Amino acid sequence: MKTKHIDIPVYGMKCSNCVAKVTGIIQGFAAVEHVEVSLSEQLARVVFSEPIQHPLGEIRQALAAAGYRTEKPAESDTSKSVSDPPLSAAASEPLRFKIVGMSCASCATTIEKKLNTLNGVQDVTVNLAGVFGQLKHDPQLVSAEDVYAAVAAAGFQAGPVDKMPDQEDEAARELRLVLIAAAGALPIMLLMFVPVFGERTILINAALASLVQFTAGLGFYQSAWKSLKNRAANMDLLVSLGITAAYGYSLLALSGMLGDDATVFFETSAMLILFIRFGKWLESRAKGRAGAALRKLLKLQADHAVLLVDGREEDIPASRVKPGDLLLVRAGEKIPVDAVVVEGSAAIDESMITGEAVPVDKSAGAEVTGATINRSGRLLIKAVRVGEQTVLAQIVRLVEEAQGDKAPIQRLADRVSNFFVPTIVVLSLVTFFSWYLLAASSFLFAFQMAIAVVVIACPCALGLATPTAIMVGSSVGLERGILFKQASVLEQISKLQIILLDKTGTLTSGDFTVSELVCLDACLEEQLLQFAAALESGSNHPLAKSIVAEA
């Protein structure tokens, strides 16, 4: 019997259940002999019997009714034995978004795993230090809202970078928690050494420890619960175990259930919360400083532009400039957008792009870059690239991608950190039973040793150190005029022995000074300098300014 093959793109499948559902829908038609559904290709390969007319329209309608999108299939006879490929997924710019609620590398891994289950997501990177994520995706299959919903399902908050709390807000929140923890923990420590309230001191310590436990320490429990719901174990789970063990044991000892001579450890849980909150505050401040370089770069953009309309000058925000607009740039002003010179000539300071301190002469036909400065002259320019297409915007994007990138050593650390928390819990239990059963130590001593193992492991530098180093390194490089395109470069640069530079202009400080005066005729050097300064006093050129400054 002659057959006919048709490839039907089916968009919207997200799991094996979707594949089974689509297969069942298509197999329900009598003309269908065989069907293979590919989740990765978003494609159904259908074999129809001939001369029976294939119900292609009905299949599309049935799939649409089930919530799947289809496009026109590519048909081919079996005699050709080749089917046209389905339409390729549309390319898109990487989606960058802010994430709130991560505490360790395990949180980042949980989010990455969750996002990788979305159909249409091609590559995901979650940066713990920068608390943001970026992914490559097919916008026809998955939207930004789908991504935010998936992150929310994992127990975290996500949204556009410009609409989520920044690092300054996070640092301020952590500082408030530090102050709350200090208000409870420090008096407990003081009352340990100076029990001015006698027997009531232990009750006061219990009250203060409870205050710290369920205010500054509440976030640890919330984060630990989220991780358990996602069948993962993050660093806050370790913190929760440590502070709960110390606090719970102390409550039992206070109640008399452990005997009259049982010791309380209210200071242990309170001080542990204080120290970890203090560390998180320092971490937030470091992240904020690292992001400051990027914000400083963004501030280099011009705020306004002078638009020429029918010979009239109109002052408008630079964000309103469109390609093709004619703009006027006077001496001392910033170039609003990437453009081409239509009329005039000027010396343009391009040091923020090239590193060269000497201005470059531009005239009609030359290209100028947004955010560079017109040091002298008057230019009429025509806008070419605006918004996200400008050179400065692309530099910012490169820095963001470099900060979100993972060096090879970080990927290794992330894999190890997945097993870190369970390993610590097991080691803590082994420590307890080793001291209590094998070494015949007291329950109290064995318990203290077990808690110590958990407490020491709490500040997880394993998953945080590398992304923080990448973020700070790329930001410091940006402040020094060095652009790192990939995180792996920061790891490899330590192995460099020779660096080749195409010119020395990019290595100078950019500040010109007069180093020597040479008089060709009989004259005083002081007079020569004064004459030169008088001639150059009206110029904005860096060389002219250095002569005036020397005089």
RALIN-V860451 format. One record per backbone hydrogen bond with DSSP energy under -1.0 kcal/mol. NH is the residue of the N-H (numbers start at 0). CO is the residue of the C=O. Records with the same first field share a line. If there is no record, write none. Layout:
NH->CO / CO
//
This chain:
3->47
4->75
5->45
6->73
7->43
9->41
10->68
18->14
19->15
20->16
21->17
22->18
23->19
24->20
25->21
26->22
28->25
31->28
32->46
33->46
35->44
37->42
42->37
43->7
44->35
45->5
46->33
47->3
48->30
49->1
55->53
58->54
59->55
60->56
61->57
62->58
63->59
64->60
65->61
66->63
67->62
68->10
75->4
79->76
80->76
94->134
96->132
97->158
98->130
99->156
107->103
108->104
109->105
110->106
111->107
112->108
113->109
114->110
115->111
117->114
120->117
121->135
122->135
124->133
126->131
131->126
132->96
133->124
134->94
135->122
137->119
140->137
141->137
146->142
147->143
148->144
149->145
150->146
151->147
152->148
153->149
154->151
155->150
156->99
158->97
162->159
169->165
170->166
171->167
172->168
173->169
174->170
175->171
176->172
177->173
178->174
179->175
180->176
181->177
182->178
183->179
184->180
185->181
187->183
188->184
189->185
190->186
191->187
192->188
193->189
195->193
197->194
199->196
200->197
203->199
204->200
205->201
206->202
207->203
208->204
209->205
210->206
211->207
212->208
213->209
216->211
220->216
221->217
222->218
223->219
224->220
225->221
226->222
227->223
228->224
229->225
230->227
231->226
238->234
239->235
240->236
241->237
242->238
243->239
244->240
245->241
246->242
247->243
248->244
249->245
250->246
251->247
252->248
253->249
254->250
256->251
258->255
268->264
269->265
270->266
271->267
272->268
273->269
274->270
275->271
276->272
277->273
278->274
279->275
280->276
281->277
282->278
283->279
284->280
285->281
286->282
287->283
288->284
289->285
290->286
294->290
295->291
296->292
297->293
298->294
299->296
300->297
304->315
306->313
307->325
308->311
311->308
313->306
315->304
317->302
319->316
320->317
323->382
324->321
326->380
327->305
328->378
331->373
332->329
334->371
337->384
338->367
339->381
340->365
341->379
342->379
345->361
346->375
347->359
348->372
352->349
353->349
354->350
359->347
361->345
364->340
365->362
367->338
370->334
371->368
372->348
373->332
374->346
378->328
379->342
380->326
381->339
382->324
383->337
384->337
388->385
389->386
393->389
394->390
395->391
396->392
397->393
398->394
399->395
400->396
401->397
402->398
403->399
404->400
410->406
411->407
412->408
413->409
414->410
415->411
416->412
417->413
418->415
422->418
423->419
424->420
425->421
426->422
427->423
428->424
429->425
430->426
431->427
432->428
433->429
434->430
435->431
436->432
437->432
438->433
440->434
445->441
446->442
447->443
448->444
449->445
450->446
451->447
452->448
453->449
454->450
455->451
456->452
457->454
459->457
460->458
464->460
467->463
468->464
469->465
470->466
471->467
472->468
473->469
474->470
475->471
476->472
477->473
478->474
479->475
480->477
481->476
491->487
492->488
494->491
495->492
506->503
527->523
528->524
529->525
530->526
531->527
532->528
533->529
534->530
535->531
538->535
544->540
545->541
546->542
547->543
548->544
549->545
550->546
//
